[in-house]
Amino acid sequence: MGNRKLGGKGTSPLLDLQQLGQSVWCDTISRSLLDSGELRRLIAEDGLRGVTSNPSIFEKAIDGGTEYDREIRTMARAGFSAARIYEVLAIQDIQGAADQFRALFETTGGGDGYVSLEVSPHLAYRTRETVEEARRLWKAVARPNVMIKVPATPAGMPAIRQLLGEGINVNVTLMFSMEHYLQVAEAYLQGIETLVASGRTAPAASVASFFVSRVDSVVDKLLQEMESAAGGAAERERCRTLQGRAAVANARLVYQKFREIFGGSRFLGLERQGFRVQRPLWASTSTKNPRYRDVLYVETLIGSDTVNTMPLSTLAAFRDHGVVRATLEEDLEAARRTFVQLRELGIDMDAVTLKLQEAGVKLFADAFDRLLASIRSKQQAVLSA
């Protein structure tokens, strides 16, 4: 297909992704995005079909400007805690975004138009508390097109099953490995089987958020260290050529497993009762390495029944120069060889992805703590004044 856009001259490549079965979501949320009309423009002109959020995103939104300060002052004077202030602000933003996507949610029959809100990252290793907070947030937001984000930690798996079995939409986050994916797909199937057994007619929706670029960030660093220590030219070249390949290979192999699981008889019976597949959602798709193409993790992961959630900068880059063609099932043998070669070099991908998940939980927890500290600072300024 080369560089030709599917929709022809003048058509946004973001819209063209829909023709290949991929939904574009946005990995950011803020009051200005909602109030300025920018979110509505993205929906109308670029075919945006959902929004994801996390503690890091809310930290940037709330701490990065003054647009929330008036409400923070009001709640501080009313005696609200910092955690309560954050939750009120976050829920307002999630509700506002969900309302702007409501028409899309309805016209797609619940296929798209979702907005995600994450449980506290401090609960990532506590099942019961995760379930309780997810229920509370689901009830507080009170929108059918919200998804509650739950991490794919060992403690998260039973929570995911429980919540889906209660009809609560779940965005499973912080997935990095095939093992994570297999556990999450099984949790989804068990959850909706519980829902069916209970006689509930409204199907729960879910996506499986699989992180991409962070895998290359870690593996590339290991390969660069090996390249520097290598004794021969052939070994150095091998380390060099494997850089920038692990993340895409990882995602493509997971997609093959997705096709296998959700094309099987177990799910097809559930599909006849109105349930949709749990789509893989490619997360962390901004390019971290400046040597790589800025839309690398969009162009290489295009396929049906998937979502790509992008920060605004990546959305803009793909709108400007993205190349659209179905790529997710290209070079599968090369993807498999990549994992074999990494193993031969002594890189343990299971260990890499486990550490990535642990680091992801910590990253979100640290961002959440910084956000609360910022709100407390603003509280104190108001009360002392």
C-alpha positions in Angstrom: 0.0 0.0 0.0 3.0 2.3 0.5 2.1 5.7 1.8 -1.4 5.9 0.3 -4.1 6.7 2.9 -7.1 4.4 2.9 -9.6 7.2 2.7 -7.9 9.0 0.0 -6.5 12.5 -0.2 -7.3 14.8 2.7 -8.6 12.0 5.0 -7.1 11.7 8.4 -5.1 8.5 8.9 -6.7 8.3 12.3 -10.1 7.8 10.6 -8.6 5.2 8.3 -7.6 3.0 11.3 -11.4 2.4 11.9 -11.6 0.8 8.4 -9.1 -1.8 9.6 -11.0 -2.5 12.8 -8.9 -0.5 15.2 -10.3 2.2 17.6 -8.3 5.2 18.5 -8.6 6.3 22.1 -6.7 9.2 23.8 -4.4 8.6 26.7 -5.1 11.9 28.5 -7.8 13.9 30.3 -8.0 17.4 31.7 -10.6 20.0 32.4 -9.3 22.2 29.5 -9.6 19.3 27.1 -13.3 18.9 28.1 -14.2 22.6 28.3 -12.4 24.0 25.3 -14.2 21.8 22.8 -11.0 20.0 21.9 -12.4 16.6 22.9 -15.6 17.1 20.9 -13.4 18.1 17.9 -11.3 15.0 18.2 -14.4 12.9 18.3 -15.9 14.6 15.3 -12.9 15.1 13.1 -10.4 12.3 14.0 -12.9 9.6 15.0 -11.7 9.5 18.6 -13.6 6.7 20.3 -12.5 6.7 24.0 -10.3 8.1 26.7 -8.0 6.4 29.2 -6.6 8.0 32.4 -4.2 7.1 35.2 -2.7 8.7 38.3 0.1 10.2 36.3 -2.3 11.8 33.8 -4.4 13.3 36.7 -1.2 14.5 38.4 -0.3 16.5 35.2 -3.8 17.8 34.8 -4.4 19.0 38.4 -0.9 19.9 39.5 0.2 21.3 36.1 -2.0 24.4 36.0 -4.6 26.5 37.8 -7.8 25.3 36.2 -8.8 23.3 39.2 -7.7 25.8 41.9 -11.1 27.4 42.4 -12.8 24.1 43.2 -9.8 23.0 45.4 -10.2 26.2 47.4 -13.9 25.7 47.8 -13.5 22.1 49.0 -10.6 23.0 51.2 -12.8 25.5 53.0 -15.5 22.9 53.4 -13.0 20.6 55.2 -12.5 18.0 52.4 -9.4 15.8 52.7 -6.9 15.9 49.9 -7.9 12.4 48.8 -11.6 13.4 48.7 -10.8 16.5 46.7 -8.9 14.5 44.1 -11.7 12.0 43.8 -14.3 14.7 43.3 -12.3 16.4 40.6 -11.4 13.1 38.9 -15.0 11.9 38.9 -16.2 15.2 37.4 -13.7 14.9 34.6 -14.6 11.3 33.9 -18.3 12.1 33.9 -17.8 15.0 31.6 -15.8 12.9 29.1 -18.3 10.0 29.3 -21.1 12.4 28.5 -19.3 13.7 25.4 -18.8 10.1 24.3 -22.4 8.9 25.2 -23.8 9.3 21.7 -21.0 7.2 20.2 -21.5 4.6 23.0 -25.1 4.3 22.1 -24.7 4.3 18.3 -22.1 1.5 18.6 -24.2 -0.5 20.9 -21.6 -0.3 23.7 -18.8 -1.1 21.3 -16.9 2.1 21.9 -17.2 5.5 23.7 -15.6 4.4 27.0 -13.7 6.5 29.6 -11.5 4.8 32.1 -10.9 5.7 35.8 -8.3 3.8 37.8 -8.5 2.5 41.3 -5.9 3.7 43.7 -2.5 2.2 42.8 -1.8 1.6 46.5 -4.4 -1.2 46.2 -2.6 -3.1 43.5 -1.7 -6.0 45.8 -4.9 -6.0 47.8 -7.9 -7.9 46.2 -10.7 -7.1 48.6 -9.9 -3.4 48.8 -9.6 -3.2 45.0 -13.1 -4.7 44.6 -14.6 -2.3 47.2 -13.1 0.8 45.6 -14.0 -0.3 42.1 -17.6 -0.8 43.2 -17.6 2.6 44.9 -16.1 4.4 41.9 -18.5 2.7 39.5 -21.5 3.8 41.5 -20.1 7.3 42.0 -19.4 8.0 38.3 -22.8 6.4 37.4 -22.2 6.2 33.6 -22.7 3.0 31.6 -19.7 4.0 29.4 -17.1 4.1 32.2 -14.5 1.4 32.7 -12.8 0.9 36.0 -9.1 0.3 35.6 -7.6 -2.6 37.6 -4.0 -3.7 37.3 -3.1 -7.2 36.1 -1.2 -8.1 39.3 -1.8 -11.4 41.1 -4.1 -9.7 43.5 -5.9 -8.0 40.6 -6.9 -11.1 38.8 -9.6 -12.3 41.3 -10.8 -8.7 41.5 -11.2 -8.5 37.8 -13.3 -11.8 37.8 -15.4 -10.5 40.6 -16.2 -7.1 39.1 -17.0 -8.5 35.6 -19.2 -11.1 37.3 -21.1 -8.2 38.8 -21.6 -6.4 35.5 -18.9 -3.7 36.1 -16.9 -2.7 33.0 -13.2 -3.3 33.5 -10.1 -1.9 31.8 -7.3 -4.3 32.8 -4.1 -2.3 33.0 -0.3 -2.8 33.4 0.1 -5.9 31.3 3.5 -6.6 29.8 3.8 -10.3 29.1 2.1 -13.3 27.4 1.5 -14.8 30.9 -0.2 -11.6 32.0 -2.4 -11.7 28.9 -3.4 -15.4 29.3 -4.4 -14.8 33.0 -6.4 -11.7 32.0 -8.2 -13.4 29.2 -9.1 -16.2 31.5 -10.3 -13.8 34.2 -12.6 -12.1 31.6 -14.1 -15.4 30.4 -14.7 -16.5 34.0 -16.2 -13.2 34.9 -18.7 -13.1 32.1 -19.5 -16.8 32.6 -20.4 -15.8 36.2 -22.6 -13.0 34.8 -24.4 -15.4 32.5 -24.9 -17.9 35.4 -26.4 -15.2 37.5 -29.1 -14.4 34.9 -27.9 -10.9 34.2 -28.7 -9.7 30.7 -26.5 -6.6 30.4 -23.0 -7.7 29.3 -20.0 -6.2 30.9 -17.4 -4.7 28.7 -13.6 -5.0 29.0 -10.3 -4.2 27.3 -6.9 -5.7 28.1 -4.3 -2.8 28.2 -1.0 -4.2 27.0 2.0 -1.8 27.4 4.4 -1.5 24.5 7.2 1.0 24.4 8.4 0.5 28.0 9.4 -3.1 26.9 11.8 -1.7 24.3 13.1 0.9 26.8 14.3 -1.9 29.2 15.3 -4.5 26.6 17.3 -2.0 24.5 19.2 -0.9 27.6 20.2 -4.5 28.3 21.2 -5.0 24.6 23.3 -1.8 24.6 25.2 -3.0 27.7 25.8 -6.4 26.0 26.9 -4.7 22.8 29.5 -2.6 24.7 30.8 -5.7 26.5 30.8 -8.0 23.4 34.1 -9.4 22.3 33.4 -9.9 18.6 31.9 -7.9 15.7 29.2 -10.5 15.0 27.9 -10.5 18.6 27.9 -6.7 18.7 25.9 -6.6 15.4 23.4 -9.2 16.9 22.8 -7.0 19.9 22.4 -3.9 17.7 19.9 -5.4 15.3 17.7 -6.7 18.1 17.2 -3.2 19.5 13.7 -1.8 19.0 12.2 -5.1 18.1 11.1 -6.7 21.5 8.0 -4.6 22.1 6.3 -5.0 18.8 7.2 -8.8 18.7 5.7 -9.1 22.2 2.4 -7.4 21.2 2.1 -9.3 17.9 2.4 -12.7 19.6 -0.2 -11.7 22.2 -2.5 -10.7 19.4 -2.2 -14.2 17.9 -3.2 -15.7 21.3 -6.1 -13.2 21.4 -7.3 -14.5 18.0 -7.0 -18.1 19.2 -8.9 -17.6 22.5 -11.7 -15.4 21.2 -12.1 -17.5 18.0 -12.6 -20.6 20.1 -15.9 -22.4 21.0 -15.8 -21.3 24.6 -16.2 -17.6 23.7 -18.4 -18.1 20.6 -21.1 -19.5 22.9 -20.9 -16.3 25.0 -20.8 -14.1 21.9 -24.2 -15.5 20.9 -25.5 -14.2 24.2 -24.4 -10.6 23.4 -20.8 -10.5 24.8 -18.0 -8.8 22.9 -14.4 -9.8 22.7 -12.1 -8.3 25.3 -10.1 -6.2 22.9 -6.3 -5.8 23.3 -5.6 -2.1 24.0 -2.1 -1.0 23.0 -0.9 1.3 25.8 2.3 3.3 26.3 2.5 3.8 22.5 4.5 7.1 22.5 8.0 6.5 21.2 10.6 7.0 24.0 13.7 6.6 21.9 14.3 9.6 19.5 16.1 7.2 17.1 12.8 5.5 16.3 9.9 6.8 14.2 7.5 8.8 16.3 4.6 6.6 15.3 6.4 3.3 15.4 4.0 1.8 18.0 0.9 2.8 16.1 2.0 1.8 12.5 3.2 -1.6 13.5 0.2 -2.7 15.6 -2.8 -2.1 13.3 -5.4 -4.9 13.3 -9.0 -5.7 13.8 -10.6 -5.8 17.3 -7.9 -3.7 18.9 -7.6 -0.3 20.5 -4.6 2.1 20.4 -4.6 4.7 23.1 -2.3 7.6 22.3 -1.2 10.8 24.0 -2.1 14.0 22.2 1.4 14.3 20.7 1.3 10.8 19.1 -2.3 11.5 17.8 -1.0 14.6 16.1 2.0 12.9 14.7 -0.1 10.0 13.3 -2.6 12.5 11.9 0.2 14.2 10.1 2.2 11.4 8.6 0.9 8.0 9.8 0.9 5.1 7.3 -2.1 2.9 7.5 -2.1 -0.8 6.7 -2.9 -4.0 8.6 0.4 -4.8 10.2 -0.4 -6.8 13.4 0.0 -10.2 11.7 3.1 -9.3 9.7 6.4 -11.0 10.3 5.2 -13.4 13.0 8.1 -15.8 12.4 10.4 -12.8 12.9 8.6 -12.0 16.2 9.1 -15.6 17.4 12.8 -15.5 16.4 13.3 -12.2 18.3 12.2 -14.0 21.5 14.5 -16.9 20.8 17.4 -14.7 20.1 16.8 -12.7 23.2 16.7 -15.9 25.3 20.0 -17.1 23.6 21.6 -13.8 24.7 20.5 -14.5 28.3 17.7 -11.9 28.4 14.9 -13.3 30.6 11.7 -11.7 29.3 9.6 -13.1 32.1 11.9 -11.3 34.6 11.9 -8.2 32.5 8.1 -8.0 32.2 7.6 -8.7 35.9 9.9 -5.9 36.9 8.1 -3.6 34.4 4.8 -4.3 36.1 6.2 -3.7 39.5 7.8 -0.5 38.3 4.5 0.6 36.7 2.6 0.1 39.9 5.2 2.2 41.8 5.2 4.9 39.0 1.5 5.4 39.4 1.6 5.2 43.2 4.4 7.9 43.3 2.4 10.1 40.9 -0.7 9.6 43.1 1.2 10.6 46.2 2.7 13.7 44.5 -0.8 14.7 43.4 -2.2 14.5 46.9 0.8 16.4 48.2 0.1 19.2 45.7 -3.5 19.3 46.7 -2.6 19.5 50.4 -0.2 22.4 49.6 -3.0 24.3 48.0 -5.3 23.4 50.9 -2.9 24.8 53.4 -2.4 28.0 51.4 -6.2 28.5 51.4 -6.7 27.7 55.1 -3.7 29.8 56.2 -5.0 32.8 54.2 
